[in-house]
Amino acid sequence: MKTIAYIDGGNLYFGLLRRRPGCKWLDLRSFTRALLNETHELVAIKYFTARVKTYPYDAAAVERQNVYLQAIKAHGGIEIIEGYYNKNKIWIPAIDPNCQNCASSTNGYVHVMKMEEKRSDVNIVTEMLRDAYTNAADSIMLISGDADFIAPLDLIRYELEKQVLVFNPHQRATDLRFHATYCRDIPPDFPARYQLPNDIPLADGRTIHRPPAWA
């Protein structure tokens, strides 16, 4: 059965990788392949992400992501489709009493930086529907727990009669399970088994290395 995988990079990161630095050097190709049984021919893997902005508390985040994207591209087998981040300063109500009364608050509001990923969800839906309508695959594999994908998955499953597989990166139930042919929660220890080599050669002769923070 021809299968295409669609990886919601942000959802995967916040669900399985954010608090596990040793898992972030993830080999997406072997990780995705291992989730499927032998009846599936994995014909494409599409990874949807956005370039992070510099964080005041972690200036190296941008460089680590750049290195990782170079690594998975050089390792092969992954199509990277990028959205973008909006970085905005907004006022929000403070919940913690210490914040409500601190010197930096105004009438119980605090000034924060909000990062919003844009276009990735639209890119995922567009690619899934295009591939389903053109019969590029018999089976659609989505790695995400985002319930915003319910409507397109229903269309793909019931109107286009494709098999829909959902792999949830979060340790909480997702409503996508009611709209998939098959749904599975990814175990927290699963990414640790599928890591890229520490050193990866590039086509230009350089070698990139796993970031020390992800050792």
Secondary structure, 3 states (H helix, E strand, C coil): CEEEEEEEHHHHHHHHHCCCHHHCCECHHHHHHHHCCCCCEEEEEEEEECCCCCECCECCHHHHHHHHHHHHHHHCCCEEEECEEEEEEEEEECCCHHHHCCCCCECCEEEEEEEEEECHHHHHHHHHHHHHHCCCCCEEEEECCCHHHHHHHHHHHHHCCCEEEEEECCCCCCHHHHCCCEEEECCCCCHHHCECCCEEECCCCCEEECCHHHC
